[in-house]
C-alpha cells in the first residue's frame, strides 16, 4: 500500500510540474498510459490468487482514481490559467470613460438672431419670414430701386432660372422684400370697404405696422468681412406719426440691450438708400473694452420713402415710418470678438463648440 501511496504522490508531483497541456499529457502517459505504472500493476494481478487479486485490484483502482482526479484537477488549473492570460491580454479597462456623443448647440449667428428677435419682440415687433428666391419687383422695384441702380448688376446679384427678362427671379439681396410683403398683407386685412385715396391707396385707420425680417441673403462677395451667403435683419415701423426720433430711440435701446452696455454711443451719419429719405448709416462706439474709442458701422436706416409707402398700398400723406437694416453676422463678430466672418461658415467644430 505504501508503494501505491508513493505512486499517487509521484503523479501529483509530475502533474504539478506540467506547465502546458502537452506536458500534462506526457506525464499522464507515465502513470495511466498503455505502458504506464498503473497498467503494469494491473498486469501483475494475473499471478496472484483469487483473494489476493481482489484485494490488490481494489487498492490499485483507488490509486488510479486518485491519479485521475489529480490529472483532471491539473487540466482545469491549466485551462483556467490559459483563460486568465487571454482575458488579461484582451482586457477592457471599464474604469475609462466611454466615447460619448458631444452635445450640440446653436450656431453663434443663430444665437444672435434669437437675441435680436427677443429684444425687438419686447418692443412689440412681429417677426416676418418669406422666400429666399424673390421676384425683381419685391427685391428692387417695390423698394424704389431704379432700373439703372448698381445693385441690379450681375456683379452684385445672383439671378436664377425662372421669371422673364422683364421680371427675373433672383436670390434675395436683402430681407427688405419681407417688409413689403408683410405690409401688403397687413393692409389687405383692413382696406375692404375702408377709406382710400384717389390713387386707390389705403388711408383709413389701422394698427401700426411693426415688424422685423431676419434671414439669409445672397450677394456676389467674399472676403474676411463678407460672404456670398450672409444674414440680414430688416426692421419697419409704419404708423400715423412715426418719426426719425423714434428710429433713434428704438435702435439705441436695441444696441444697448444687445451688447449689454449702457455707455454705448450711437452716431447717425447722412447717407443714401433708394428706399428711405432721409437716410443714415448707424455707427456705434464702445467706451470700454478692446473696441473702445472706435466708431463701427452696424446698420443703415432712414425714413421710409413715400414711393415705398405707396407700394405697400398706403397713402403716404397719412402714413409715415422708418426702416433699418443690419447684419447679424457683423453683430456676432463684435459680440464675440471674432475678426474673420468666414470662420462662422467653415464648419470647424473646434471653433463653433466655443459658443455652446
C-alpha positions in Angstrom: 0.0 0.0 0.0 2.9 2.3 0.7 4.0 1.6 -2.8 0.6 2.8 -4.2 0.6 5.9 -2.0 4.1 6.8 -3.2 2.9 6.3 -6.8 0.0 8.7 -6.2 2.3 11.3 -4.6 4.7 10.9 -7.6 1.8 11.5 -10.0 0.7 14.6 -8.1 4.3 16.0 -8.3 4.6 15.2 -12.0 1.3 16.7 -12.9 2.1 19.8 -10.8 5.3 20.4 -12.8 3.5 20.2 -16.2 3.4 23.9 -17.4 1.3 23.2 -20.6 -1.4 20.8 -21.6 1.1 18.9 -23.8 3.4 18.4 -20.8 0.5 17.2 -18.8 -0.4 14.6 -21.4 3.2 13.3 -21.4 3.0 13.0 -17.6 -0.3 11.2 -17.8 1.2 8.6 -20.1 3.8 7.7 -17.4 1.0 6.7 -15.0 -2.1 5.9 -17.0 -0.8 5.1 -20.4 -0.6 1.7 -22.0 3.0 1.3 -20.6 2.3 3.3 -17.5 2.7 2.3 -13.9 -1.0 1.6 -13.2 -1.2 -0.6 -16.4 1.9 -2.5 -15.3 0.5 -3.1 -11.8 -2.8 -4.4 -13.3 -0.9 -6.9 -15.4 0.8 -8.3 -12.3 -2.6 -9.3 -10.9 -2.7 -12.4 -13.1 0.0 -14.1 -10.9 -2.0 -13.7 -7.7 -4.6 -15.9 -6.0 -8.2 -15.0 -6.2 -8.4 -13.4 -2.8 -5.1 -11.6 -3.2 -6.2 -10.4 -6.7 -9.4 -9.0 -5.3 -7.7 -7.0 -2.5 -4.8 -5.9 -4.7 -7.1 -4.9 -7.6 -9.2 -2.8 -5.3 -6.2 -0.9 -4.0 -4.8 -0.3 -7.5 -8.2 1.1 -8.6 -8.2 3.5 -5.6 -4.7 4.7 -6.6 -5.9 5.0 -10.3 -8.9 7.1 -9.2 -6.6 9.4 -7.1 -4.2 9.8 -10.0 -7.1 10.6 -12.5 -8.5 13.1 -10.0 -5.2 14.8 -9.8 -4.9 14.8 -13.6 -8.3 16.4 -14.0 -7.6 19.0 -11.4 -4.4 19.9 -13.1 -6.1 20.1 -16.5 -8.7 22.5 -15.1 -6.0 24.6 -13.5 -4.1 24.9 -16.8 -7.3 25.8 -18.6 -8.1 28.4 -16.0 -4.6 29.8 -16.3 -4.9 30.0 -20.1 -8.3 31.7 -19.9 -6.9 34.3 -17.4 -4.0 35.1 -19.6 -6.3 35.5 -22.6 -8.6 37.8 -20.6 -5.7 39.9 -19.4 -4.4 40.2 -23.0 -7.8 41.3 -24.2 -8.8 43.2 -21.1 -11.0 46.3 -21.3 -10.5 49.0 -18.6 -14.1 49.7 -17.7 -13.0 52.5 -15.4 -12.2 54.6 -18.5 -14.9 57.0 -19.7 -16.8 55.7 -22.8 -16.9 57.5 -26.1 -20.0 59.8 -25.8 -21.6 61.9 -28.4 -20.9 65.5 -28.0 -23.7 67.9 -27.0 -24.8 70.0 -29.9 -25.5 73.7 -29.7 -26.9 76.6 -31.7 -24.7 78.3 -34.2 -23.4 81.7 -32.9 -25.3 83.5 -35.7 -28.4 81.7 -34.7 -27.9 82.8 -31.1 -27.6 86.4 -32.3 -30.8 86.1 -34.4 -32.6 84.7 -31.3 -31.3 87.6 -29.3 -32.4 90.1 -31.9 -35.9 88.6 -32.1 -36.3 88.6 -28.3 -35.2 92.2 -27.9 -37.5 93.6 -30.7 -40.2 91.2 -29.6 -40.2 93.0 -26.2 -40.8 96.3 -28.1 -43.8 94.9 -29.8 -42.3 93.9 -33.2 -43.6 90.9 -35.1 -41.2 88.6 -36.9 -41.7 88.0 -40.7 -40.4 85.3 -42.9 -40.5 84.8 -46.6 -39.0 83.3 -49.8 -35.2 83.4 -50.4 -35.8 83.3 -54.2 -37.5 86.6 -54.9 -39.1 88.4 -57.8 -37.5 91.6 -59.1 -40.5 93.6 -58.1 -40.3 92.8 -54.4 -36.5 92.8 -54.2 -35.9 96.1 -56.1 -38.8 97.9 -57.8 -41.2 98.0 -54.8 -38.2 99.4 -52.8 -37.8 102.3 -55.1 -34.7 100.9 -56.8 -34.5 102.2 -60.3 -33.6 100.0 -63.3 -30.1 101.5 -63.6 -29.1 101.1 -59.9 -25.8 99.2 -59.5 -27.4 96.7 -57.1 -29.2 95.2 -60.0 -26.0 94.3 -61.8 -24.9 90.7 -62.1 -21.8 91.7 -60.2 -23.9 92.0 -57.0 -26.9 89.8 -57.5 -27.4 86.0 -58.1 -30.0 85.7 -60.8 -31.7 82.3 -61.1 -33.8 80.5 -63.7 -37.4 81.4 -63.9 -39.4 84.5 -64.4 -38.8 86.5 -67.5 -36.4 89.2 -69.0 -38.7 91.9 -67.6 -39.4 90.1 -64.3 -36.4 87.9 -63.4 -36.1 85.8 -60.3 -33.1 86.1 -58.0 -31.7 85.2 -54.6 -32.8 88.0 -52.4 -30.0 90.5 -51.7 -31.6 91.7 -48.5 -34.7 90.9 -46.4 -36.4 94.2 -47.1 -38.8 92.4 -49.6 -40.4 90.9 -46.5 -41.3 94.4 -45.3 -43.3 95.0 -48.5 -44.9 91.5 -48.3 -45.8 91.9 -44.6 -47.2 95.4 -45.1 -49.3 94.4 -48.1 -50.8 91.5 -46.2 -51.4 93.8 -43.2 -53.2 96.4 -45.3 -55.4 93.8 -47.0 -56.9 92.9 -43.7 -58.1 96.5 -43.1 -58.8 98.0 -46.5 -62.0 96.2 -47.5 -64.7 98.9 -47.6 -62.3 101.4 -46.0 -61.4 104.9 -47.0 -59.0 105.2 -49.9 -57.2 108.0 -51.7 -57.8 109.0 -55.3 -54.9 106.6 -56.2 -56.7 103.7 -54.5 -54.3 103.8 -51.6 -55.4 102.9 -48.1 -55.8 106.0 -45.9 -58.1 104.6 -43.2 -57.4 103.6 -39.6 -55.4 100.5 -38.9 -52.9 99.2 -36.3 -49.3 100.2 -36.8 -47.0 98.0 -38.9 -44.2 97.0 -36.6 -42.0 94.1 -37.9 -38.5 92.8 -38.3 -37.4 90.4 -41.0 -34.3 88.3 -40.2 -33.0 85.7 -42.6 -30.4 84.6 -45.2 -29.4 86.8 -48.1 -27.1 86.4 -51.0 -24.6 88.7 -52.9 -21.6 88.1 -55.1 -19.0 89.0 -52.5 -16.4 87.1 -50.4 -13.6 88.3 -48.1 -12.8 88.4 -44.4 -15.9 90.6 -43.6 -18.2 89.4 -46.4 -19.7 86.1 -47.5 -21.8 85.2 -50.6 -24.4 84.0 -48.1 -24.9 86.2 -45.1 -27.7 87.2 -42.8 -29.6 90.4 -42.5 -32.3 91.7 -40.3 -34.5 94.5 -41.6 -36.9 96.4 -39.5 -40.0 98.5 -40.3 -42.3 100.7 -38.2 -45.1 102.5 -40.0 -47.9 104.5 -38.4 -49.6 107.8 -38.3 -46.8 109.7 -36.7 -43.6 107.7 -36.6 -40.6 109.9 -37.0 -36.8 109.8 -37.2 -36.6 110.4 -33.4 -38.5 107.1 -32.9 -35.9 105.4 -35.0 -33.0 106.8 -32.9 -34.7 105.8 -29.7 -35.6 102.2 -30.8 -32.2 101.4 -32.3 -30.3 103.0 -29.4 -32.3 100.9 -27.0 -31.7 97.8 -29.1 -27.9 98.2 -29.3 -27.5 98.8 -25.6 -29.7 95.8 -24.8 -27.9 93.6 -27.4 -24.4 94.5 -26.2 -25.5 94.9 -22.5 -23.8 98.2 -22.3 -25.4 101.5 -21.2 -22.4 103.6 -22.1 -22.7 102.6 -25.8 -22.8 105.7 -28.1 -24.6 105.9 -31.4 -23.9 108.1 -34.4 -26.3 108.7 -37.4 -24.4 109.7 -40.5 -26.2 111.1 -43.5 -26.3 108.5 -46.4 -28.3 107.4 -49.3 -30.6 104.5 -49.8 -33.3 104.4 -52.6 -35.9 103.1 -50.2 -35.5 105.8 -47.4 -35.4 109.6 -47.4 -33.7 110.9 -45.3 -31.2 108.1 -44.9 -28.5 107.5 -42.3 -25.7 105.0 -41.6 -25.6 104.0 -37.9 -22.3 103.7 -36.1 -21.6 102.6 -32.6 -18.7 103.3 -30.2 -17.9 101.4 -27.1 -16.5 103.4 -24.1 -14.7 100.4 -22.6 -13.2 97.1 -23.8 -11.0 96.2 -26.7 -13.0 98.2 -29.2 -13.2 101.3 -27.1 -13.0 104.6 -28.9 -13.6 103.2 -32.4 -16.7 104.0 -34.5 -18.1 100.8 -36.0 -20.8 100.8 -38.7 -23.6 98.4 -37.8 -26.7 99.4 -39.8 -28.3 101.5 -42.4 -31.6 103.3 -41.7 -33.9 106.1 -42.7 -37.5 107.4 -43.0 -39.4 105.2 -45.4 -39.6 106.8 -48.9 -43.1 107.8 -50.0 -42.8 105.6 -53.1 -42.2 102.6 -50.9 -45.2 103.6 -48.7 -47.3 103.7 -51.9 -46.0 100.2 -53.0 -47.3 98.9 -49.6 -50.7 100.1 -50.7 -50.7 103.0 -48.2 -51.3 106.7 -48.6 -48.0 108.5 -47.9 -49.9 111.6 -46.9 -51.4 109.7 -44.0 -48.7 107.1 -43.1 -45.1 107.5 -42.3 -42.4 105.4 -40.7 -38.8 104.3 -40.5 -36.8 101.3 -41.6 -33.4 99.9 -40.8 -31.2 97.0 -41.9 -28.4 95.4 -40.0 -26.1 92.5 -40.4 -26.4 89.8 -37.6 -23.2 88.3 -38.8 -21.3 91.5 -38.0 -23.1 91.9 -34.7 -22.0 88.4 -33.9 -18.4 89.2 -34.7 -18.5 92.3 -32.5 -20.2 90.5 -29.6 -17.8 87.6 -29.5 -14.6 89.3 -30.7 -14.2 87.4 -34.0 -12.2 89.1 -36.7 -13.0 86.8 -39.8 -16.6 86.3 -40.9 -15.6 83.1 -42.8 -14.9 81.2 -39.5 -18.7 81.1 -38.9 -19.3 79.2 -42.1 -16.3 76.9 -42.4 -17.9 74.2 -40.3 -15.0 73.8 -37.9 -16.4 72.1 -34.8 -13.5 73.3 -32.7 -14.4 76.9 -33.4 -18.2 76.5 -33.2 -18.1 74.5 -29.9 -16.8 77.6 -28.1 -20.3 79.1 -28.3 -22.3 76.1 -26.9 
